[in-house]
Amino acid sequence: MAKSEKNFEELMGKLEEITSKLETDKLSLDESVKLFEEGMKISKECNEKLEDAEKRITILLKTNDEIKEENFVPEG
């Protein structure tokens, strides 16, 4: 499966569009299932992008000529 070149925000926009269609449009069962499948693929890709970002947010601190790695913890 080829990865999309879209960024996270673009993928979330597409996911919101699909959700809106599923909630408001009168779709056939087939159309609904296809949109749901597409939404699940986009959701998985968003999750992968978030996990990659979390890995990149790892902070490297240099103390006493050692490199210490700590995970980023957001405040509040």
C-alpha positions in Angstrom: 0.0 0.0 0.0 1.5 3.3 -1.1 1.6 6.1 1.5 -0.2 9.3 0.7 1.9 12.4 0.2 -0.8 14.4 2.0 0.1 16.0 5.3 -1.8 15.3 8.6 -4.1 18.3 8.3 -5.1 17.4 4.7 -5.8 13.9 5.8 -7.9 15.1 8.7 -9.8 17.4 6.4 -10.6 14.4 4.1 -11.7 12.4 7.1 -14.0 15.1 8.3 -15.5 15.3 4.8 -16.2 11.6 4.8 -17.7 11.7 8.3 -20.0 14.6 7.3 -21.1 12.7 4.2 -21.8 9.6 6.3 -23.8 11.6 8.8 -25.8 13.8 6.5 -26.0 12.3 3.0 -28.6 9.7 2.0 -26.2 7.0 0.7 -26.7 3.5 -0.4 -25.3 0.8 1.8 -22.5 0.2 -0.8 -21.6 3.9 -0.9 -21.6 4.0 2.9 -19.3 1.0 3.2 -16.9 2.4 0.6 -16.7 5.7 2.4 -16.2 3.9 5.7 -13.4 1.8 4.3 -11.7 4.9 2.9 -12.1 6.7 6.3 -10.5 3.7 8.1 -7.5 3.8 5.8 -7.1 7.5 6.3 -7.5 7.1 10.1 -4.8 4.5 10.1 -2.5 6.8 8.1 -3.2 9.7 10.5 -2.3 7.4 13.4 0.9 6.4 11.8 1.8 10.1 11.2 1.0 10.9 14.8 3.2 8.0 16.0 6.1 9.2 13.7 5.7 12.7 15.1 5.8 11.4 18.6 9.0 9.6 17.9 10.5 12.8 16.4 9.5 14.8 19.4 11.9 12.8 21.5 14.2 15.3 23.2 18.0 14.8 23.2 19.7 16.4 26.2 23.4 16.6 26.5 24.7 16.3 30.1 28.2 15.5 31.2 29.3 14.4 27.7 26.4 11.9 27.7 23.4 12.1 25.4 20.3 11.4 27.4 17.0 10.7 25.6 13.7 11.7 27.1 10.2 11.5 25.8 8.4 14.8 25.2 5.6 15.3 27.8 3.2 18.1 27.0 2.1 20.4 29.9 -1.5 20.3 31.1 
